[in-house]
Amino acid sequence: MSAGPGAVGIAHHGPVGDPEPARPEPAAGEGDLFELLSEGARPRQETAWFVPGRIEVLGKHTDYAGGRSLLAAVDRGHTVTARRREDRLIVVTSGAAEDEVVLDLAAPGAHDDDGSGHWSGYVRTVVDRLDANFPGRLVGADITITSTLPLAAGMSSSSALVVGLALALIDLTGIAAEPAFRAAITSPEQLGEYLGTVENGQTYASLGGHRGVGTFGGSEDHTSMLCGRSDALVQYSFCPVRHERTVPFPQDLALVVAVSGIDAAKTGAARDAYNRVSLAAWELIDRWRVDTGRRDDRVLADALASGVAARGRLVEYAGDDEYLRGRLEQFIAESERLVPAAALALEERDLEELGRLVDESQRGAEEGLGNQVPETVDLQRIARELGAHAASAFGAGFGGSVWALVPTESAEQFAQQWVDLYRTRHPHAAGRSSVLVTRPGSCAHRVDVQPG
């Protein structure tokens, strides 16, 4: 195949068949983001940001292919606190790790070890990208990270780390007032898209790419963290990021998340398995561009939007490759039909239809993406057996978590029954499994800096 996603910038196209949507009114906490991104942004001596995790209700591996997702920020996340230092060192400590990461801004070549397979890789990625895009603007800082978010559980703790570090450093330095920043980023959606490229290494507008963390993902996670809304799900399409719908989340329903205990980290061997899913989408669009000559079509959604014959041609390009065919069918079903239909079903409170649609999405993950493990498959089945209105695995796959939609009044009881039955069936994962009850929460926002 031709050059991977790191070799191209973000394309700009509209989602298939949709008019230009109006942007929603700012959410609680979103005012902090608009202040951060304002022309009058000024450096600070210290700052602290809370960045939520996210639940991908639907939209499995759709974002980097230009598709749709239905998302929720959650009420758990990372808190990243940054204070200026007098020297040029960035020192990062985390309550979840015994070691610290020390980067010397005066010796950038010392960062050549990318920290692959270790949380330090995410720190290096953010620091190196900001330093490359905005030379001379970073300052020495002591950064501490605390978290209430389960790690490697599919709730995007790694992307929350990227977002939190970036917000803290941008706020500390006033980078957002830089002309180069303002030419590319003026909204939370654009910031989410940029931070997606920070993680995957792509170029964004005039902001050149730099080595990412080695995963070929998109900006779904970053967008949900920066644009999520309390008590609502948000529907977005990607490449570029566009808000399509906000769906109120009923007060009498709750989301229960069961953590399988099977590590969903996107590093090392797990990264290679994750990349197989994303590279299949890139291979299809590469074949399309070569055959059709439509070089401006950067993602699958671009190709599908080009005409009624596009779907058939893409099927032809997949040929006898069962994985490519399954990946294509999964993307088309998930992005074009299941995501908007599920949003409408929840809006109309047709929970039976919602459950049917989500079950179909789960089958697409198992059969089309091939990114599920026995534990997440069984968690989804158990949730439905116990009476959940809907349930699905979510995130990158190959472990992680499953969400279930249940009545609020019985959510705690359901959660205990769910995890107990799972632990009985999968004792090898029992010690690492957990469960939590949550609702859609607010987007990233500033918090008070604690004495330290």
N, C-alpha and C positions, 0 to 999 in steps of 0.2 A: 504494500500500500504506500501511498505518497505520504508527505509530511504529516505528522500527527497534529493534534489540536494546539500544541504549543507554537506552531508555525504561523498561525493566522490570528487576526484580530477578531473582535466581536462583530458579527454581521448585524444589520438593522433591517428587519422585515416585520410585517404584521402577522399576527396569528391567523390561521386559516379561517376566512369567512367572517371575521369580526370587525366591526367598526372601531374607530379610535375611542377607547373608554375614557371617561372622566376620572381624574385622580381623586381618591377619597379624601375627606376632611382629615386633618392631622389627628392622630390618636394620642391618648395620654402618653406622655414620655417622648413622643415624636418631636415635640418642641425643642428638646435638647439636641436632637439630631440636626434640625434646621438651624439652630444657633451655631452648632459645630461647623456646619457647612456654609455659614454666612460669609459674606465678603468682609465683614468686620471681625472675623475670628482672630483672637489674640493668644499669644503664648500664656501658659499658666505655670505656677510653681508645682502644683500637684492637682491630681484629678482622679476620679474613680468612676467606673462604668459597670453596670450590670448588663450582661448579655444573656438572653434566655436560650435554652435549648429549643429544639423544634420537633414537632410531630408531622411527618409527611402523611397526611390522611390518605391522599391518593396522588399519583404522579411518579411512579417508580421509574427511575432512570430516564426521565423525559427532558429535564431542563437543558442539559448540554446539547441536546438534539433540537432545541427550539420549541419544545412542547409545553404542556400545561401541568400545573401542580395545584393541589388543594392543601393548604398549609395551616398550621397552628404554632405560634410561639407558646411556650409553656411557662409555668411559674417557678421553674427551677433553672439555674444557670450558673455562669461564672461571674465573679466580681473581680475586676482587674483594677488595681490601684497603682498609680505611677507618681513618683516624686523625682524632681530634678536632682542631679548630682553635680558636683563641681568639676569632675573629670569627664572623660569621654567613654566611660564604661556603661554598658547596659547590663544590669544584674537582675535576673528573673528568678523568683522562687515560687514554688507552688505547694499548697497544703497537701496535694496528692502525690508529691514526689520528694524523696529525701535529698536529691542533688539540686544544684542551682545551675543556671545557664549564665555564663559571662561572655559578653561580646564586646570587643574593643573597636569603637568607631574609628579610632586612629589607625587601626591595622585591619582593614576589611579583608585582606587576603587570608587572614587567620580563620575565616568562616568557611573555607573551602570544604571542610567536612560537613556534609549537609545534615548530619544527625538522623539519617534514614532509619526508621524503626524506633525512634525515640522522640519524646515530646519536644526536645530541643530543636528538632528539624522544623517545627512550625514557628518557633521563635526566630530562628535564623531566616526563614523564608520571609516573614513580615519585615524584619529589620532590613534585610538586604534589598527587598523590593522598594521600600520607602526611601532608603538611602540612594538607590539607583534612580528612582523617578524624581526625587527632590533633593539633589546633592547639597550637602552642607546644612540641611535643616534639622536633622536629628540631633538630640542632645543626650548626654549621659543621664541615666535614670535608674532608680531602684523600683522594680515592678514586682508586686505580689499578687498572686492569684489564689482565690478561695473559690470553692464550688459546692453547690448542692445538686449538681447534675451527675447522674451515673455515667462513668467513663466507658467508652467502647461498647455502648448499649444501643447504638443506632439513633440516639437523640442528638447527634452531631456535636459532641463535645469538642472534637478537633476543630471544626469550623467556628464554633463559638470562641475557641481560643484565638484563632486568627482574627476574628472580628473584634474581640475584646482588646487584644494587643494593639491592633490598628487604631481603634477609637482612642485608646489611652495616649498613644504616641502622637496621633494627629492633634488631639486636644492639647496635650502638653506643649507642643511646638508651634501651634497655629499654622500648620501646613496648609490648611484649607483656604487661607488667604492668598496662597501662591497663584500667580496667573496660570501656570500649567495645570494646577489642580482645578481651578475654577473653569477652565476651558473644557474639562472633561467631566466634572462631577459637581452637580448642584442640587441633587435630590437624594433621599435615602435609597431609592431604586438604583440610581446610577452608582452610588457608593457600594451597594450590595453586589452589583455586577462587577465593579472594579475589584472588590475583595475576592470574588470568585476567581478572577484571573490572577490575583496574588497567589492564591492557593494552587492553581493549576499551571501557572507559568506563562499564560498567554499575554499578549499585548492588549491594552485597552485604550482605544482612541489614540491619543498621542503619547500615552504612558507606556513605554516599552516593556516588554515581557522580561522576566528573569526566572531563574530556576525556581520552580515551585516545590511541592512536597512529593511529586511523582505520581499523583493521581490525576486522571483526565476527567474531572468532574465539572459541574456547572456552578451556578450561583443560586440555586434554590435555597440552600441552607442559609446563606448570608442574607438573602432577601427576606426570608421568614423572620430572621432575628431583628432585622432593621425595619420591617414593614408590618409585622404581625400586629394584631389588634385584640385587646381584651374582649373576652366573651364573643369571639367571632372567628370564623375561618376566612382565610383570604385565598382567592384564586388568582394565580399569576401565569402569564406565558413568558417565555424566555428567548433571549437572543434577538432583540433586546428584551429587558425586563419590562413587562407591562401589566399593570393591575387590571383585572377583568371583572372581579366581583368580590364583594364582601358578604358573607353569609352569617347572620346572627346565630350564635350557638345557644340552644335552649337551656334555660336555667335548671330544668329538671333532668338534664342529662349530664353525664360525666365521662371523661376519658380515663380508662384504666390502662396502664402500661405495665406489661410483664417483661422483665429483662431475662432473657433465656440463660444467661451465664456463659454463652458461647461468644467469644471475643469477636467483635465486629470492627476491630482496629483497621484503618486503611494504611497500614505500613507493612513492609516485608512481603511475605508470601500472600497475605490477604490483599495487599495492594495489587498484585499481579492478577488475582482472580477478579477483583473489582474492575480492573482495566480491561479485561476481556469483554465485559459487558459494554463499556463505553467505546472501545475500539471497534466493535462490530458496527455501531452506528456511524462512526467515522469511515469505516471501509465502504459502507453502502453509499454514503454521499460522495466519496472519492470516485467510485465507479460511475455514479451519475454524472459528475462534473466532467470526467474524461469523455464519456460517451455522448453527452448532450452538448458539450461546449459551454454550458451555463456556469462559468467560473465564479460568478457572484453568488451562487447558491452555496452557502457555507454549512448549512445544517439540514437535517432531514425535513424539518417543517418548511424550509424554503422550497425544497424539491416538490413536496406534496402540494404546496400552494400554487405551483406553476401551471397546473391544468388537470383535467379529469383523467388523462392518460398516465399521469405520473405514478400512481400506485401500481399499475400493472407493469410499468417499466422497472420500477424498483424491485418488484417480485422477480422479474426476469434476471436482474443483476445478482440477486441472491442465489439463483440457480439451484443446484442440488445441495447446497450447503444448508443443512437443516437448522443449524444454529442461527445463521443470518436470516433465514426465513422466519423463524420463530421470534427473533429479536425485532424484525420489521413489523410483524403482525402485532406483537405486544405494544410497540410504540404507537401504532395507528389506533388501536383500540383504546389504550389508556389515555392518550392525549386528546384525541378527537371526539371520543364518545363517553368514556367512563367518567373522566374528571368533571366535565360540565353537567352530565346527567346526575352524578352524585351530589353536586352542589345544589342542583334544583330539587332533588329528592329531599335533602335536609331542609332546604328553605320551605318546602311544602309539607314538611313533616311526614313524608311517606317513608317510614322507617323500614317497612318490608322491602320496598324497592331499593332503598339505600343498601340494605343488607345483601340483596341479590347482586347489585353492581359491585360492591366491595369484594364479594366472593369471587366474582369473575376476575377482578384485578389480582386477587391472590393467586388464582390459577395461572394468570399470565406471568406472574413472577416465577412460579414453580416450573412451568412448561416452556415459557418463552425466554425468560432471562436466565433460568437455571441458577439462580443465586440464593436459593433457600436451602436450609439444612433441616434434618429431621426434627430438631427441637423447635424451630420456629414454625414449621408446618403443623406440628402437634399442638403448639400453643394456640394457633389460630383455630384449629378444629375443636379444642377443648372449650375455648371461649364461646363458640357458637353452640356447642352442646349444652353449655351452662345457661344459655338464653340471651347472650349479648345480641343487641340489635344488628351490630356489624363488627367485624374484626379483621385485621390485616397485619401482616408483617410490614415493616417500613424501614427506610434508610438504604444504605448501600447493599445490604444483604450479607450472606455468608455468616450469619449469626445475628446478634443484636436483639431487637425487641419486637413485640406485637402490641398493637393498641386494640382496645375493645370499647364500644359505645354502650353504656348501660344507664339505667335510671340512677340519679344521684342518691336517692334514699337507700338504695341497696348496694351502692358502689363498694363500700368497705367490705361487706359480706362477700360480694362477688369476688373481689380481689383476693381475699384469703382462700376461698374455695379454689379459685383458678390456680394460684401458685402452689397450693397444697397438692392438688391433683397432678400438676406438672412435675413437682418434685418426686412424687411417688413413681411416676412413669420414667423419669430421667434422673435417677439418683446421682449420676456422675456430675450433673450440673447443679445439683441442689444447693451446694454451698455458695455458689456464685450467682444464683438467681435471686431476683427481688421483684417487688411490685409496688406501684405507686398510683395514687388517684390524683388527677389533675384536671384543669380546664384551660382553655386558651387564655394566655396572659398577654401582657403588654410587650412592646418592642424594647430594644435596648435603650437605656436611659442612664443619666448621671445619678450617682448616689453620694451620700455624704462620705467624705474621706475620714476614715477612722484613725485615731492617733496611732503612730507606729514609729 
